[in-house]
């Protein structure tokens, strides 16, 4: 577990077989893939994944709770919302899922296989002000 989080860190989860108490000797039990809290799909170990700070680090979230997401889901969050918006109004998964654009994205991506990857177009959030 990451410190301050109820979600396993990407570095702590490994898809290796292990022994489970009570399992017959010689039987290998495989850990299941973690589930992306945004889209609800499993996150296979060979798919790009990323930790999302629920409160951005630059807005006071350093050491705060994080969630493990597909990279495509994480990229869509940051293409949609500014750091300030994330800190103010979208500091939990339920709020993120309720955002109109992310709601459409989740409906679309949840129909794709867990290993689906695509480029996320950026530059659509208002007032980015990057130069």
KOLBAZA-571209 format. One record per atom (N, C-alpha, C): residue in three letters; atom name; x, y, z. Coordinates in steps of 0.05 Angstrom, whole numbers, plus 5000, padded with zeros to 4 digits. Example, Ala and Ser with C-alpha at 12.3 -4.5 7.8 and 13.67 -1.06 7.14 Angstrom:
# residues 2
 rest atom    u    v    w
  ALA    N 5264 4886 5156
  ALA   CA 5246 4910 5156
  ALA    C 5264 4934 5156
  SER    N 5257 4955 5142
  SER   CA 5273 4979 5143
  SER    C 5258 5001 5157
//
This chain:
# residues 131
 rest atom    u    v    w
  UNK    N 5017 4976 5000
  UNK   CA 5000 5000 5000
  UNK    C 5018 5025 5000
  UNK    N 5009 5045 4986
  UNK   CA 5022 5071 4986
  UNK    C 5016 5084 5013
  UNK    N 5034 5100 5023
  UNK   CA 5027 5113 5048
  UNK    C 5004 5132 5044
  UNK    N 4985 5131 5062
  UNK   CA 4962 5149 5060
  UNK    C 4941 5140 5039
  UNK    N 4943 5115 5030
  UNK   CA 4924 5107 5009
  UNK    C 4913 5079 5015
  UNK    N 4889 5075 5006
  UNK   CA 4876 5049 5009
  UNK    C 4880 5032 4984
  UNK    N 4894 5043 4964
  UNK   CA 4898 5029 4939
  UNK    C 4927 5020 4937
  UNK    N 4932 4995 4927
  UNK   CA 4959 4986 4924
  UNK    C 4975 5004 4905
  UNK    N 5001 5008 4912
  UNK   CA 5018 5023 4894
  UNK    C 5025 5006 4870
  UNK    N 5032 5019 4848
  UNK   CA 5039 5005 4824
  UNK    C 5065 4988 4829
  UNK    N 5082 4998 4847
  UNK   CA 5107 4984 4852
  UNK    C 5103 4961 4871
  UNK    N 5081 4960 4886
  UNK   CA 5077 4938 4905
  UNK    C 5062 4915 4894
  UNK    N 5048 4918 4872
  UNK   CA 5033 4897 4860
  UNK    C 5049 4882 4839
  UNK    N 5050 4856 4841
  UNK   CA 5065 4839 4822
  UNK    C 5047 4816 4814
  UNK    N 5045 4810 4788
  UNK   CA 5028 4788 4779
  UNK    C 5041 4761 4781
  UNK    N 5057 4757 4801
  UNK   CA 5071 4731 4805
  UNK    C 5054 4712 4821
  UNK    N 5057 4686 4815
  UNK   CA 5042 4666 4830
  UNK    C 5053 4666 4859
  UNK    N 5036 4659 4877
  UNK   CA 5044 4658 4905
  UNK    C 5029 4636 4920
  UNK    N 5037 4630 4943
  UNK   CA 5023 4611 4960
  UNK    C 5002 4625 4976
  UNK    N 4979 4613 4978
  UNK   CA 4957 4624 4993
  UNK    C 4951 4605 5016
  UNK    N 4948 4616 5040
  UNK   CA 4942 4599 5063
  UNK    C 4917 4582 5057
  UNK    N 4919 4556 5062
  UNK   CA 4897 4538 5058
  UNK    C 4895 4526 5030
  UNK    N 4912 4535 5011
  UNK   CA 4912 4524 4985
  UNK    C 4927 4497 4985
  UNK    N 4918 4477 4970
  UNK   CA 4932 4452 4969
  UNK    C 4961 4456 4960
  UNK    N 4979 4441 4971
  UNK   CA 5008 4443 4964
  UNK    C 5011 4437 4934
  UNK    N 5027 4452 4921
  UNK   CA 5032 4448 4892
  UNK    C 5013 4463 4874
  UNK    N 4993 4476 4886
  UNK   CA 4974 4492 4870
  UNK    C 4983 4521 4872
  UNK    N 4986 4533 4849
  UNK   CA 4994 4561 4847
  UNK    C 4969 4579 4845
  UNK    N 4967 4599 4861
  UNK   CA 4945 4618 4860
  UNK    C 4956 4644 4848
  UNK    N 4943 4655 4828
  UNK   CA 4952 4680 4815
  UNK    C 4936 4703 4827
  UNK    N 4950 4725 4832
  UNK   CA 4937 4749 4842
  UNK    C 4921 4761 4819
  UNK    N 4898 4771 4824
  UNK   CA 4882 4783 4802
  UNK    C 4893 4812 4797
  UNK    N 4888 4821 4773
  UNK   CA 4897 4848 4765
  UNK    C 4881 4868 4781
  UNK    N 4893 4891 4788
  UNK   CA 4878 4912 4802
  UNK    C 4857 4924 4782
  UNK    N 4837 4936 4793
  UNK   CA 4815 4948 4778
  UNK    C 4819 4978 4777
  UNK    N 4816 4989 4754
  UNK   CA 4818 5019 4751
  UNK    C 4793 5031 4763
  UNK    N 4796 5049 4783
  UNK   CA 4772 5060 4795
  UNK    C 4757 5080 4777
  UNK    N 4769 5089 4755
  UNK   CA 4755 5108 4738
  UNK    C 4737 5092 4718
  UNK    N 4749 5073 4704
  UNK   CA 4733 5059 4683
  UNK    C 4723 5032 4692
  UNK    N 4733 5021 4713
  UNK   CA 4723 4996 4724
  UNK    C 4735 4971 4710
  UNK    N 4754 4975 4691
  UNK   CA 4766 4952 4678
  UNK    C 4791 4943 4693
  UNK    N 4798 4917 4690
  UNK   CA 4823 4908 4702
  UNK    C 4847 4922 4690
  UNK    N 4869 4924 4705
  UNK   CA 4894 4936 4695
  UNK    C 4914 4913 4693
  UNK    N 4917 4901 4669
  UNK   CA 4937 4880 4666
  UNK    C 4965 4890 4670
  UNK    N 4984 4873 4679
  UNK   CA 5011 4882 4685
  UNK    C 5026 4893 4660
  UNK    N 5018 4885 4636
  UNK   CA 5033 4893 4612
  UNK    C 5021 4918 4599
  UNK    N 5001 4931 4612
  UNK   CA 4989 4955 4602
  UNK    C 5000 4979 4617
  UNK    N 5006 5001 4603
  UNK   CA 5015 5025 4617
  UNK    C 4995 5033 4639
  UNK    N 5006 5038 4663
  UNK   CA 4990 5046 4686
  UNK    C 5004 5069 4700
  UNK    N 4988 5083 4716
  UNK   CA 4999 5108 4728
  UNK    C 4985 5113 4755
  UNK    N 4999 5124 4773
  UNK   CA 4987 5133 4799
  UNK    C 4977 5162 4796
  UNK    N 4952 5166 4804
  UNK   CA 4940 5193 4802
  UNK    C 4937 5203 4831
  UNK    N 4949 5226 4836
  UNK   CA 4945 5239 4862
  UNK    C 4918 5252 4862
  UNK    N 4901 5245 4880
  UNK   CA 4874 5256 4881
  UNK    C 4874 5286 4885
  UNK    N 4892 5295 4901
  UNK   CA 4898 5324 4903
  UNK    C 4925 5328 4891
  UNK    N 4928 5344 4870
  UNK   CA 4954 5347 4857
  UNK    C 4976 5355 4876
  UNK    N 5000 5344 4872
  UNK   CA 5022 5349 4889
  UNK    C 5028 5379 4892
  UNK    N 5025 5394 4870
  UNK   CA 5030 5423 4870
  UNK    C 5009 5438 4885
  UNK    N 4987 5425 4891
  UNK   CA 4965 5438 4906
  UNK    C 4961 5427 4934
  UNK    N 4983 5416 4945
  UNK   CA 4982 5406 4973
  UNK    C 4976 5377 4976
  UNK    N 4977 5362 4954
  UNK   CA 4971 5333 4955
  UNK    C 4995 5315 4958
  UNK    N 5019 5326 4962
  UNK   CA 5043 5309 4965
  UNK    C 5040 5292 4989
  UNK    N 5042 5266 4985
  UNK   CA 5039 5247 5008
  UNK    C 5010 5240 5013
  UNK    N 4992 5251 4997
  UNK   CA 4963 5246 5000
  UNK    C 4955 5221 4985
  UNK    N 4929 5216 4985
  UNK   CA 4919 5191 4972
  UNK    C 4924 5191 4942
  UNK    N 4930 5167 4932
  UNK   CA 4934 5162 4903
  UNK    C 4917 5138 4895
  UNK    N 4911 5137 4869
  UNK   CA 4896 5114 4858
  UNK    C 4912 5105 4833
  UNK    N 4912 5078 4829
  UNK   CA 4924 5066 4806
  UNK    C 4904 5066 4783
  UNK    N 4912 5078 4760
  UNK   CA 4895 5080 4737
  UNK    C 4909 5070 4712
  UNK    N 4893 5063 4691
  UNK   CA 4905 5059 4665
  UNK    C 4917 5085 4657
  UNK    N 4938 5085 4641
  UNK   CA 4951 5109 4632
  UNK    C 4931 5126 4615
  UNK    N 4915 5112 4599
  UNK   CA 4896 5127 4582
  UNK    C 4875 5142 4599
  UNK    N 4867 5130 4621
  UNK   CA 4848 5142 4640
  UNK    C 4861 5166 4653
  UNK    N 4886 5163 4662
  UNK   CA 4900 5184 4676
  UNK    C 4905 5208 4656
  UNK    N 4912 5202 4632
  UNK   CA 4917 5223 4612
  UNK    C 4891 5238 4606
  UNK    N 4869 5224 4605
  UNK   CA 4843 5237 4600
  UNK    C 4836 5256 4622
  UNK    N 4841 5249 4647
  UNK   CA 4835 5266 4670
  UNK    C 4851 5293 4667
  UNK    N 4877 5291 4661
  UNK   CA 4893 5315 4659
  UNK    C 4889 5330 4633
  UNK    N 4878 5317 4612
  UNK   CA 4871 5332 4588
  UNK    C 4845 5347 4592
  UNK    N 4829 5338 4612
  UNK   CA 4803 5350 4617
  UNK    C 4803 5372 4638
  UNK    N 4818 5368 4659
  UNK   CA 4817 5385 4683
  UNK    C 4844 5398 4689
  UNK    N 4843 5422 4698
  UNK   CA 4868 5435 4708
  UNK    C 4875 5425 4736
  UNK    N 4899 5431 4744
  UNK   CA 4907 5423 4771
  UNK    C 4890 5437 4792
  UNK    N 4883 5462 4787
  UNK   CA 4866 5477 4806
  UNK    C 4838 5464 4808
  UNK    N 4827 5457 4785
  UNK   CA 4800 5444 4785
  UNK    C 4801 5417 4800
  UNK    N 4823 5402 4795
  UNK   CA 4826 5376 4809
  UNK    C 4827 5380 4839
  UNK    N 4842 5400 4848
  UNK   CA 4845 5405 4876
  UNK    C 4819 5415 4889
  UNK    N 4805 5433 4875
  UNK   CA 4781 5445 4886
  UNK    C 4756 5427 4885
  UNK    N 4751 5415 4862
  UNK   CA 4725 5402 4858
  UNK    C 4726 5372 4851
  UNK    N 4749 5362 4845
  UNK   CA 4751 5334 4836
  UNK    C 4772 5318 4850
  UNK    N 4771 5319 4877
  UNK   CA 4791 5306 4893
  UNK    C 4783 5278 4902
  UNK    N 4763 5266 4889
  UNK   CA 4756 5238 4894
  UNK    C 4746 5225 4868
  UNK    N 4746 5199 4867
  UNK   CA 4739 5185 4842
  UNK    C 4710 5190 4835
  UNK    N 4692 5191 4854
  UNK   CA 4664 5195 4848
  UNK    C 4660 5222 4833
  UNK    N 4673 5243 4842
  UNK   CA 4671 5269 4829
  UNK    C 4683 5268 4801
  UNK    N 4705 5254 4798
  UNK   CA 4717 5252 4771
  UNK    C 4697 5238 4752
  UNK    N 4686 5216 4761
  UNK   CA 4667 5200 4745
  UNK    C 4642 5217 4738
  UNK    N 4635 5236 4754
  UNK   CA 4611 5252 4750
  UNK    C 4616 5276 4730
  UNK    N 4641 5282 4724
  UNK   CA 4647 5304 4705
  UNK    C 4636 5296 4678
  UNK    N 4622 5314 4664
  UNK   CA 4609 5307 4638
  UNK    C 4627 5294 4617
  UNK    N 4651 5306 4613
  UNK   CA 4669 5295 4593
  UNK    C 4680 5269 4602
  UNK    N 4688 5266 4627
  UNK   CA 4699 5241 4637
  UNK    C 4677 5219 4638
  UNK    N 4652 5227 4643
  UNK   CA 4630 5208 4642
  UNK    C 4627 5196 4614
  UNK    N 4629 5213 4593
  UNK   CA 4629 5203 4566
  UNK    C 4653 5185 4560
  UNK    N 4676 5194 4569
  UNK   CA 4700 5178 4565
  UNK    C 4698 5151 4577
  UNK    N 4688 5149 4602
  UNK   CA 4685 5124 4616
  UNK    C 4665 5106 4601
  UNK    N 4643 5117 4592
  UNK   CA 4624 5101 4576
  UNK    C 4637 5090 4551
  UNK    N 4654 5105 4538
  UNK   CA 4668 5097 4514
  UNK    C 4689 5076 4520
  UNK    N 4707 5082 4539
  UNK   CA 4730 5065 4543
  UNK    C 4722 5039 4558
  UNK    N 4701 5039 4572
  UNK   CA 4692 5014 4587
  UNK    C 4684 4992 4567
  UNK    N 4678 5000 4542
  UNK   CA 4671 4980 4522
  UNK    C 4696 4968 4508
  UNK    N 4719 4978 4515
  UNK   CA 4744 4969 4503
  UNK    C 4757 4948 4521
  UNK    N 4774 4931 4509
  UNK   CA 4788 4911 4525
  UNK    C 4807 4924 4545
  UNK    N 4814 4910 4567
  UNK   CA 4831 4922 4588
  UNK    C 4858 4932 4577
  UNK    N 4869 4920 4556
  UNK   CA 4895 4928 4546
  UNK    C 4893 4950 4525
  UNK    N 4870 4961 4520
  UNK   CA 4866 4982 4499
  UNK    C 4883 5006 4506
  UNK    N 4897 5016 4485
  UNK   CA 4913 5040 4487
  UNK    C 4907 5059 4464
  UNK    N 4906 5084 4469
  UNK   CA 4901 5104 4448
  UNK    C 4913 5130 4457
  UNK    N 4918 5147 4437
  UNK   CA 4929 5173 4443
  UNK    C 4906 5190 4453
  UNK    N 4910 5205 4474
  UNK   CA 4889 5223 4485
  UNK    C 4895 5251 4474
  UNK    N 4876 5262 4459
  UNK   CA 4881 5289 4450
  UNK    C 4881 5309 4473
  UNK    N 4899 5327 4472
  UNK   CA 4901 5347 4494
  UNK    C 4892 5374 4485
  UNK    N 4894 5394 4501
  UNK   CA 4888 5421 4494
  UNK    C 4859 5428 4494
  UNK    N 4842 5412 4506
  UNK   CA 4813 5418 4505
  UNK    C 4803 5431 4531
  UNK    N 4819 5431 4551
  UNK   CA 4809 5444 4576
  UNK    C 4812 5474 4573
  UNK    N 4793 5488 4584
  UNK   CA 4793 5517 4582
  UNK    C 4814 5530 4599
  UNK    N 4826 5552 4589
  UNK   CA 4844 5568 4604
  UNK    C 4870 5555 4611
  UNK    N 4881 5538 4594
  UNK   CA 4906 5525 4600
  UNK    C 4929 5544 4603
  UNK    N 4930 5564 4586
  UNK   CA 4950 5585 4589
  UNK    C 4979 5576 4586
  UNK    N 4984 5553 4574
  UNK   CA 5011 5544 4571
  UNK    C 5024 5557 4546
  UNK    N 5048 5564 4548
  UNK   CA 5062 5576 4525
  UNK    C 5089 5564 4522
//
